Amino acid sequence: MSDDGKTGALRRHGCLNRNPERVRDRRFVGEEFFDPRDMLQVKYEMVRAVRAEQLPIAHGAIRFGLSRPACYKAIKAFDEDGLPGLLPERPGPRGPHKLTPDVVAFLSDASALDPSLGMDELVRMAREQFGVELHRRSVQRALVSKKNAPRHRP
């Protein structure tokens, strides 16, 4: 794969190191196999050096161009999930979305029982019932989406 092709592939997969010039490990500087642009490889080699060579994390951070928190996170991820743990996380919400099925069902039922309820009132009701802060437009989209969702028949 050409340099441009590899750079593009690393970028597409979220593995492009934005600061390859910070990687100071001798292998990444002197050997063709080790690519400082490849963040997955950089993180793996940092974890290996810390674990196999007992390199202190502070030194690993400097040697591999990472922050200490990034080193700790990579080590934990590797310990829990192996090499796949070092892959970048997908962007987007990390936990359950505020508009869980229970919240949407509650809002939908409330709206059906009293069609005169406005979005601000539904937002207030969700806050009181579930302790979530919702935007009125999010509530509106959720209700339209639920209304248009295909109904399952037993």
C-alpha positions in Angstrom: 0.0 0.0 0.0 1.4 3.4 -0.9 2.0 6.0 1.7 -0.9 8.1 0.5 -3.1 4.9 0.4 -2.0 3.9 3.9 -2.6 7.4 5.3 -6.1 7.4 3.8 -6.8 3.9 5.2 -5.6 4.9 8.7 -7.8 8.1 8.5 -10.9 6.1 7.4 -10.4 3.7 10.3 -9.8 6.4 12.9 -6.2 5.1 13.4 -4.2 8.1 12.0 -1.9 9.5 14.6 -2.3 13.3 14.4 1.1 13.8 15.9 3.5 11.2 14.5 6.4 13.6 15.1 6.0 13.1 18.8 6.8 9.4 18.6 10.4 9.0 19.7 10.8 5.3 20.1 13.9 4.2 18.1 12.0 1.5 16.2 9.5 4.1 14.8 12.4 6.4 13.8 14.8 3.9 12.4 12.8 1.0 11.0 10.4 0.9 8.0 8.0 -1.6 9.6 7.1 0.7 12.5 4.9 3.6 11.3 4.4 6.5 13.7 1.3 7.5 11.7 -0.4 4.2 12.8 -1.9 4.9 16.2 -2.9 1.3 16.7 0.6 0.2 16.3 2.0 3.0 18.5 -0.4 2.1 21.3 0.3 -1.6 21.0 4.1 -1.0 21.2 3.6 1.3 24.2 1.6 -1.3 26.0 4.2 -4.0 25.1 7.1 -1.8 26.3 5.3 -1.1 29.6 4.3 -4.7 30.2 7.3 -6.7 28.7 10.1 -4.2 29.4 8.6 -2.7 32.6 9.0 0.7 31.1 7.5 3.3 33.5 4.3 4.8 32.1 5.7 8.3 32.3 8.6 7.2 30.1 6.2 5.3 27.8 4.1 8.5 27.3 7.2 10.5 26.2 8.7 7.7 24.1 5.5 7.0 22.2 4.1 10.6 22.0 1.0 9.9 24.2 -0.3 11.5 27.3 -0.1 9.5 30.5 -3.9 9.3 30.7 -3.9 7.9 27.1 -1.3 5.3 28.2 -3.3 4.2 31.2 -6.5 4.0 29.0 -4.7 1.9 26.4 -3.2 -0.5 28.9 -6.6 -1.0 30.6 -8.3 -1.4 27.2 -5.7 -4.0 26.1 -6.0 -5.9 29.4 -9.8 -6.0 29.1 -10.2 -6.6 25.3 -6.8 -7.4 23.8 -5.8 -5.8 20.5 -9.4 -4.9 19.6 -9.5 -2.8 22.8 -6.9 -0.5 21.2 -9.1 0.3 18.2 -10.7 3.8 18.3 -14.1 4.0 19.8 -16.9 4.9 17.5 -18.1 8.5 17.7 -21.4 9.3 19.2 -23.2 8.8 22.5 -21.3 6.5 24.9 -24.2 5.3 27.0 -28.0 5.0 26.8 -29.6 7.9 25.0 -31.9 10.1 27.1 -34.8 9.2 24.9 -35.0 5.5 26.0 -38.0 3.4 24.9 -39.5 4.0 28.4 -39.3 7.8 28.1 -40.6 7.8 24.5 -43.5 5.5 25.6 -44.3 7.8 28.5 -44.3 10.9 26.3 -46.3 9.2 23.6 -48.9 8.0 26.1 -49.1 11.4 27.8 -49.5 13.1 24.4 -52.2 10.6 23.4 -54.1 11.1 26.6 -54.0 14.9 26.3 -53.3 16.1 22.7 -53.3 19.7 24.0 -49.9 19.2 25.7 -47.2 21.2 24.2 -43.5 20.2 23.8 -42.5 22.4 26.8 -45.0 20.6 29.0 -43.8 17.2 27.8 -40.2 18.2 28.4 -41.2 19.2 32.0 -43.1 15.9 32.5 -40.0 13.9 31.4 -37.8 15.9 33.7 -40.1 15.2 36.6 -40.7 11.6 35.8 -37.2 10.4 34.7 -34.8 13.2 35.7 -33.7 13.8 32.1 -33.2 17.1 30.4 -34.6 16.9 26.9 -34.8 19.5 24.1 -38.3 20.2 22.9 -37.3 19.4 19.3 -35.9 16.0 20.3 -39.2 15.2 22.0 -41.1 16.3 18.9 -38.9 14.1 16.6 -39.3 11.1 18.9 -43.0 11.4 18.9 -43.2 11.7 15.1 -40.8 8.8 14.8 -42.9 6.6 17.1 -46.1 7.6 15.4 -44.6 6.6 12.0 -43.0 3.4 13.2 -44.5 0.2 11.8 -46.8 -1.5 14.3 -46.1 -5.2 15.1 -49.1 -7.5 15.2 -49.1 -10.7 17.3 
